[in-house]
Amino acid sequence: MEPSAHGAQLSAEVVVYAATAAGVCAAVTAAEAGAEVLLLEPGGHVGGMVSGGLGYTDIGDPRVVGGVAARFRADVADHYGATPGRFAGPEPHVAERIFRRWLRTAGVRVEFGHRIASVDSADARITSITSTSGLSVSAAVFIDASYEGDLMHLAGVPSRVGREDRALHGEPHAGRQELLPGRHTMPPWISPFVDDPSGERPGAVLPQIRTEPMVDVGAGDGGVMSYGFRLCLTTAADRVPFTRRDGYDEAHWELGRRVFATWAATGVEPRAGRLLGLEQNLPNGKADGNSLGPFSLSVLDGSAWEYPEAGPPRREELRLRHLQHAQDFLWFLSNDPAVPASVRAELGRWGLAADEFPDTDHYPHQLYVREARRMIGATVVTEHDLMGAHSQPDVIAMGSYHIDVREVQRAWRFVPEHPRPIGMVFTEGYLSVPVPPYPIPYRALLPRPEHCRNLLVPVCVSASHVAFASIRMEVQYQMMGAAAGLAAAMSLTGPVGAGGASRGFSPGDVHAVDVGILQDRLRDAGQILAL
């Protein structure tokens, strides 16, 4: 469908911004509950990361996966003629096909190519939003399902970005992490400095390293998890080969050469599968190329730190930087003589899937924005709520995936313990902490009432950086999206029908939704609210 013309005006009862998986589930659920729904998507696809490269499904405890997330898994299984859970996840184009069918069947109007530019509000309520293309849309209730939280931000809802100080919520795992050895850290004693025999660049640091000083351990620095592209790779005969991009810079990959040289000197034999996630199999012989280890598809030079608050032009520059990193990383691993011959030979068998992402040269259309803004809402879910699995009277979904903070930065520092103090490269921020299944409260989807009364936020939820690192998984986005969609539909007339208005119920007021009835309807739809 072509986007509506510049200056057009549309209205609906419920407007959902961004067709991520959460946005699709919110729109479909609201429509199935009887609401008139309009879904605005800045790009040209639906499904977000689920159809944008993240084929591998991060589940956690499968017992908590219910409602629309279970329905999606069942539809994936039906497509392949298999039982649910047999595959690690669907092929990207299959995921998008399922989501598009859901939207058509539910009667959701989808408008592509409309990025939000401004929000009009009055009396703590959004009245309309306007896109960069000039489209104006009014509604009774809005849902921000974007990865960036742009609608809530423009509506004046406060938010945070990145790591907080441990003192803020008393979280043991908050703030900058210790520099510890492990699979996700750099090998020791790699110098960060450019070889400079001429002495013309004293102290120059290699590319792909963040040069700003690190804060103290436990201190907040606003750092966000690294971004990257998840790639759909295959060994099929029609695979699209990796190519050398115009602008490929040999010097940019010197750090990688030093990593492989250090591994070789210490007897480490890296496997291609462990460098790119080729062992995470999808149907039809495909693999979900992931960022694994200290040198990977993730960009660790601090680019992601800037992205959440950047404007559209700068975000596009940063997206292209990540895309070019992915393209060049594949070429480097496949062709550079410093890469072990076994790795180059194995990658020679692989290429991009010819039937995935045909409109973006077979690279995903979605940058993996692992985190951006996080709302400061009616409650803030913290590490304590996860580790203690504290009860929540307004639970609307459950989470269970471990606290999964991906690498935040690749930095360097002098190591005074060494007999001759030298500079050394570190990869910092990775954290993996198991959690029990825990409840996610409805309040985490709500702004504070004085900030906005007709907005729900099922992606950039109100949580600390540490807690968000578990909540951020796509199955949980889907379930929170469905809860938001149902709550939005209920907010239109009140929890008991039109009579709600006579008791002072204001249409679209998501704070006035009867949570008990919302929970009952979620349970009826298969949502798991307790184990």
C-alpha positions in Angstrom: 0.0 0.0 0.0 1.3 3.4 -0.9 1.6 5.8 2.1 -1.1 8.4 2.4 -0.5 11.7 0.7 1.3 14.6 2.4 -1.0 16.6 4.6 -3.6 13.8 4.8 -5.6 13.5 8.0 -6.7 10.1 9.4 -8.4 9.0 12.6 -8.9 5.7 14.4 -9.9 4.6 17.9 -6.5 3.1 18.5 -3.3 4.1 16.8 -0.2 1.8 17.1 3.1 3.3 16.2 5.7 0.9 14.7 5.0 -2.5 13.3 7.4 -4.4 15.5 6.2 -7.8 16.6 4.9 -6.0 19.7 3.1 -3.5 17.5 1.6 -6.2 15.3 0.3 -8.1 18.3 -1.0 -4.9 19.9 -2.9 -3.9 16.7 -4.3 -7.4 16.1 -5.4 -7.9 19.7 -7.1 -4.5 19.8 -8.9 -5.1 16.5 -10.0 -8.5 17.6 -11.4 -6.9 20.7 -13.6 -4.7 18.5 -11.5 -1.5 18.2 -10.9 0.4 15.0 -7.1 0.2 14.6 -4.5 2.1 12.5 -0.9 0.8 12.5 1.8 3.3 11.5 5.1 1.9 10.4 8.1 4.1 9.5 9.6 1.5 7.1 8.1 -0.9 4.7 8.0 -4.2 6.7 6.1 -5.7 9.7 7.6 -7.8 12.4 10.6 -5.8 13.6 13.5 -8.1 14.5 11.3 -11.2 14.3 11.1 -10.7 10.5 14.3 -8.7 10.4 17.0 -11.3 11.1 16.4 -12.5 14.6 15.2 -15.9 13.5 16.5 -17.7 16.6 13.8 -17.3 19.3 15.0 -16.5 22.8 12.4 -18.3 24.9 13.7 -18.8 28.5 11.2 -20.9 30.3 8.7 -22.2 27.7 6.0 -22.6 30.4 5.5 -18.8 30.5 5.0 -18.4 26.7 1.3 -18.1 26.1 -1.3 -16.0 24.4 -0.2 -14.5 21.1 3.4 -15.7 21.5 2.2 -19.3 21.7 -0.2 -18.6 18.8 2.7 -17.3 16.7 4.8 -20.4 17.6 1.8 -22.6 16.6 1.4 -20.8 13.2 5.1 -21.2 12.6 4.8 -24.9 13.3 1.8 -25.2 11.0 3.7 -23.5 8.2 6.5 -26.1 8.4 4.2 -29.1 9.2 6.0 -29.6 12.6 5.2 -29.5 16.3 5.7 -26.1 18.1 9.2 -25.6 19.3 10.9 -28.1 16.9 12.8 -25.3 15.1 14.9 -22.6 16.8 12.7 -20.0 15.0 11.1 -19.2 11.6 12.8 -18.0 8.5 12.4 -14.1 8.4 10.1 -14.1 5.3 7.9 -16.7 7.0 7.6 -14.6 10.1 6.6 -11.6 8.1 4.1 -13.6 6.1 2.3 -14.8 9.3 2.2 -11.2 10.8 0.8 -9.8 7.5 -1.9 -12.4 7.5 -2.8 -11.7 11.1 -3.2 -8.0 10.2 -5.3 -8.6 7.2 -7.6 -11.1 9.0 -8.1 -8.7 11.9 -8.9 -5.8 9.6 -6.1 -3.5 10.8 -5.2 -0.7 8.5 -1.5 -0.4 8.0 0.2 2.7 6.7 3.9 2.3 5.7 6.5 5.0 5.3 5.4 7.3 8.1 8.0 8.2 10.7 6.7 10.3 13.7 7.8 13.9 13.7 5.6 15.6 16.4 2.9 15.0 18.9 0.0 17.3 19.9 -1.1 16.9 23.5 -3.5 18.6 25.9 -4.4 17.9 29.6 -1.9 14.9 29.8 -3.5 13.3 26.7 -2.2 12.9 23.2 -4.7 14.3 20.7 -2.8 13.6 17.4 0.6 12.7 16.0 2.1 14.0 12.7 4.6 12.1 10.6 7.6 13.5 8.7 5.5 13.0 5.5 2.8 15.3 6.9 0.3 12.7 7.7 -1.8 13.7 10.8 -3.5 11.0 12.8 -5.8 11.4 15.8 -7.1 8.7 18.1 -8.5 8.1 21.6 -5.6 6.0 22.7 -2.1 5.4 21.4 0.5 2.6 21.7 4.2 3.2 21.2 5.6 -0.1 20.0 8.8 1.3 18.6 12.2 0.1 19.7 13.3 3.7 20.2 10.3 5.1 22.1 10.0 8.1 19.9 6.2 8.6 20.4 6.5 8.6 24.2 9.5 10.9 24.0 7.7 13.5 21.8 4.7 13.2 24.1 6.8 14.5 26.9 7.0 11.2 28.8 10.3 11.0 30.7 12.8 8.2 30.0 16.3 7.0 30.6 19.0 5.7 28.3 21.7 3.2 29.2 23.3 2.0 32.4 22.3 3.7 35.7 24.5 3.9 38.8 24.2 1.0 41.3 23.1 3.4 43.9 19.9 4.4 42.0 18.0 1.2 42.7 20.5 -0.7 44.8 21.0 -3.3 42.0 24.1 -5.4 42.4 24.6 -5.7 38.6 24.0 -2.1 37.6 26.6 0.2 36.2 29.9 -0.4 34.5 31.1 -4.0 34.9 34.4 -5.5 36.0 37.0 -6.3 33.4 36.9 -10.0 33.7 38.1 -12.9 31.5 35.6 -15.0 29.6 34.2 -16.0 26.2 32.9 -12.5 25.5 36.1 -10.6 26.5 39.2 -9.8 24.4 42.2 -12.0 24.6 44.8 -10.5 27.0 47.7 -8.2 26.1 46.4 -6.9 22.7 47.7 -3.4 22.2 45.2 -0.7 21.3 47.8 1.4 19.5 48.4 1.9 15.8 51.8 0.7 14.6 53.6 4.0 14.0 57.2 3.5 12.9 57.4 7.1 11.6 56.3 8.6 14.9 53.7 10.8 13.1 50.7 9.5 15.1 51.9 9.1 18.7 49.2 7.4 20.8 46.8 6.9 17.9 44.3 4.1 18.8 43.1 1.5 16.4 39.6 1.7 14.8 36.7 -0.2 16.5 37.8 0.9 20.0 36.0 3.5 22.1 38.5 6.1 23.2 36.6 7.9 26.0 37.7 6.9 29.5 35.7 4.3 31.4 33.9 5.2 34.5 34.4 3.4 37.8 33.0 -0.1 38.3 29.3 0.2 39.3 29.0 3.8 38.1 26.3 4.8 35.6 27.6 5.9 32.2 24.6 5.9 29.9 26.1 3.0 27.9 23.8 0.8 25.9 24.2 -2.7 24.7 25.9 -2.9 21.3 23.8 -3.1 18.2 24.4 -5.1 15.0 22.7 -6.9 12.2 21.4 -10.5 12.6 22.1 -12.1 9.2 20.3 -15.0 7.5 23.0 -17.2 6.1 22.8 -20.4 4.0 24.9 -23.0 2.2 22.3 -23.4 -0.5 23.4 -23.5 -4.1 21.7 -20.2 -4.9 23.3 -18.4 -1.9 24.5 -14.8 -2.5 28.3 -14.6 -2.1 29.9 -12.2 0.3 31.5 -9.3 -1.7 34.1 -6.7 -1.0 32.2 -3.4 -0.5 33.4 -0.2 -2.2 35.0 1.7 0.6 36.3 -1.4 2.4 39.2 -0.3 4.6 42.0 -2.8 5.3 43.3 -0.7 8.2 39.9 -0.9 9.9 40.4 -4.6 10.6 43.9 -4.5 12.2 42.3 -5.2 15.6 40.8 -8.4 14.1 44.2 -9.5 12.8 45.7 -9.0 16.3 42.9 -11.1 17.9 43.5 -14.0 15.5 47.3 -13.7 16.0 46.9 -13.8 19.8 44.6 -16.8 19.5 47.1 -18.6 17.3 49.9 -17.9 19.7 48.0 -19.3 22.7 46.7 -22.4 20.9 43.1 -21.2 20.4 41.5 -22.6 17.2 38.4 -20.5 16.5 35.6 -22.2 14.5 33.6 -20.2 11.9 30.4 -21.4 13.5 31.3 -19.9 16.8 32.3 -16.6 15.2 29.0 -16.1 13.4 26.4 -18.3 15.0 26.2 -20.8 12.2 25.2 -23.5 14.6 21.8 -21.8 15.4 19.9 -23.6 12.7 16.7 -22.3 11.1 14.5 -24.3 8.7 15.6 -25.1 5.2 19.3 -25.1 6.0 19.6 -21.5 7.1 21.4 -20.0 10.1 20.8 -16.9 12.1 24.1 -15.0 12.0 24.6 -13.6 15.5 27.2 -11.5 17.3 29.2 -14.0 19.4 32.4 -13.4 21.3 34.7 -10.4 21.6 35.0 -9.7 17.9 31.8 -10.0 16.0 28.9 -8.5 14.1 28.3 -6.1 17.0 29.8 -2.6 16.7 31.5 -1.8 20.0 33.0 1.7 19.3 30.3 3.5 21.2 28.0 4.2 18.1 25.0 2.6 19.9 25.4 5.1 22.8 24.5 7.9 20.5 21.6 6.3 18.6 18.7 6.5 21.0 18.6 10.3 21.3 19.8 11.0 17.7 17.5 12.5 15.1 16.5 10.6 11.9 19.4 11.7 9.7 22.1 10.8 12.3 20.3 7.5 13.1 20.5 6.6 9.4 24.2 7.3 9.4 24.7 5.1 12.4 22.5 2.3 10.8 24.7 2.4 7.7 27.8 2.2 9.8 26.4 -1.0 11.4 25.4 -2.4 8.0 28.8 -1.7 6.5 30.4 -3.3 9.5 28.4 -6.5 8.8 29.3 -6.5 5.2 33.0 -5.9 5.8 33.1 -8.4 8.7 31.9 -11.1 6.4 34.5 -10.2 3.8 37.3 -10.0 6.4 36.5 -13.4 7.8 36.2 -14.9 4.4 39.3 -13.4 2.7 41.9 -11.8 5.0 45.1 -13.9 5.3 45.3 -13.2 9.0 42.1 -15.3 9.5 42.8 -19.0 9.9 42.5 -21.0 6.7 39.9 -23.3 8.3 37.6 -20.3 9.0 38.0 -18.9 5.5 37.3 -22.3 4.0 34.2 -22.9 6.0 32.8 -19.5 5.2 33.4 -20.1 1.6 30.5 -22.6 1.8 28.2 -19.9 3.1 26.4 -16.9 1.7 23.3 -14.7 2.2 20.0 -16.4 1.7 18.7 -15.5 -1.8 15.0 -15.6 -0.8 15.5 -13.3 2.3 15.5 -9.5 2.2 15.4 -9.1 -1.6 14.6 -5.4 -1.4 17.7 -4.6 0.8 20.3 -6.7 -1.1 19.7 -9.7 1.2 20.8 -7.9 4.3 18.1 -7.3 7.0 16.0 -4.2 6.8 16.1 -3.9 10.7 19.0 -2.9 12.8 19.1 -4.8 16.0 18.4 -2.0 18.5 18.8 -4.1 21.7 17.8 -1.2 23.8 17.2 2.6 23.5 15.0 4.7 25.7 13.2 3.2 28.7 10.2 4.9 30.1 10.1 6.2 33.7 6.6 5.1 34.3 4.0 4.2 36.9 6.5 1.7 38.4 10.1 0.8 37.5 10.8 -2.9 37.3 14.3 -3.6 38.7 16.7 -6.4 39.2 15.1 -7.0 42.6 11.7 -7.7 41.0 13.3 -10.3 38.7 15.7 -12.1 41.1 13.0 -12.3 43.9 10.2 -12.9 41.4 8.1 -10.5 43.5 4.4 -10.8 43.1 2.7 -8.1 41.1 -1.1 -7.6 41.6 -1.4 -6.2 38.1 0.6 -8.9 36.3 -0.2 -9.0 32.5 2.6 -11.3 31.3 5.6 -13.3 32.6 9.3 -13.1 31.7 11.9 -15.7 32.3 14.9 -15.1 30.0 18.2 -14.6 31.9 19.5 -11.0 32.4 21.3 -10.8 29.0 23.4 -7.6 28.7 25.5 -7.8 25.6 28.8 -6.2 25.3 28.6 -2.4 25.9 32.0 -1.1 24.7 35.4 -2.1 23.5 37.8 0.1 25.4 41.4 0.2 26.5 43.5 1.2 29.6 47.0 1.1 30.8 47.8 -2.0 32.9 50.1 -1.0 35.7 50.4 -4.5 37.0 52.5 -5.4 34.0 56.3 -5.2 34.6 56.3 -2.5 31.8 53.0 -0.7 31.9 51.3 -1.1 28.6 47.9 -0.4 27.0 45.5 -3.3 26.6 42.2 -3.7 24.9 39.1 -4.8 26.9 35.6 -5.7 25.9 33.3 -4.6 28.7 29.7 -5.0 29.7 28.7 -8.6 29.0 26.5 -10.0 31.7 24.5 -13.2 31.9 22.5 -13.9 35.1 19.8 -16.6 35.5 16.4 -15.5 36.8 13.3 -17.4 37.8 10.0 -16.8 36.0 8.8 -13.4 37.1 5.6 -11.3 36.6 5.5 -8.2 34.4 3.1 -5.6 35.8 0.6 -3.6 33.8 2.0 -0.4 35.4 5.4 -1.0 33.6 3.5 -0.2 30.4 1.9 3.0 31.7 3.4 6.5 31.9 2.7 8.3 35.2 -0.8 9.8 34.9 0.4 13.3 35.2 2.6 12.7 32.1 0.1 11.0 29.8 -3.2 9.1 30.3 -3.9 7.6 26.9 -0.6 6.0 26.0 0.7 2.4 26.4 4.4 1.5 25.9 5.0 -2.3 25.5 8.6 -2.2 24.2 10.4 0.7 25.9 8.8 -0.3 29.2 9.5 1.2 32.6 12.4 -0.8 33.8 16.0 -0.4 34.9 18.8 -1.2 32.5 19.5 -4.5 34.2 15.8 -5.6 34.3 15.2 -4.5 30.7 18.1 -6.9 29.7 15.7 -9.8 30.4 12.4 -8.2 29.5 13.6 -7.2 26.1 13.1 -10.6 24.4 10.7 -10.7 21.5 8.3 -13.3 22.9 7.8 -11.0 25.9 7.4 -8.0 23.6 4.6 -10.0 21.8 2.8 -10.8 25.1 3.2 -7.2 26.4 2.0 -5.9 23.0 -1.1 -8.0 23.2 -1.8 -6.8 26.7 -1.4 -3.3 25.6 -3.8 -3.8 22.6 -6.4 -5.4 24.8 -6.1 -2.7 27.4 -6.4 0.0 24.7 -9.6 -1.5 23.4 -11.0 -1.8 26.9 -10.2 1.8 27.6 -12.5 3.0 24.8 -15.8 2.3 26.6 -14.7 1.2 30.1 -14.3 -2.3 31.4 -18.0 -3.1 31.6 -19.1 -1.6 28.4 -20.7 1.7 27.6 -22.0 2.1 31.2 -18.4 2.8 32.2 -18.7 6.3 30.8 -21.6 7.2 33.1 -19.3 6.5 36.1 -16.9 9.2 34.9 -14.8 6.9 32.8 -12.9 8.9 30.2 -12.5 7.1 26.8 -8.9 6.2 26.1 -7.8 6.5 29.8 -5.6 3.5 30.1 -5.0 4.2 33.8 -8.7 3.6 34.5 -8.8 0.1 32.9 -10.1 -2.6 35.3 -7.0 -4.7 35.6 -8.9 -7.6 37.1 -11.1 -7.9 34.0 -8.0 -7.3 31.8 -6.3 -10.2 33.5 -9.4 -12.4 33.0 -9.5 -11.7 29.3 -5.8 -12.3 28.9 -6.1 -15.7 30.7 -9.0 -16.5 28.4 -6.7 -15.8 25.4 -4.1 -18.2 26.8 -1.7 -15.7 28.5 0.2 -17.1 31.4 0.0 -14.9 34.4 1.3 -17.3 37.1 3.0 -20.7 37.3 
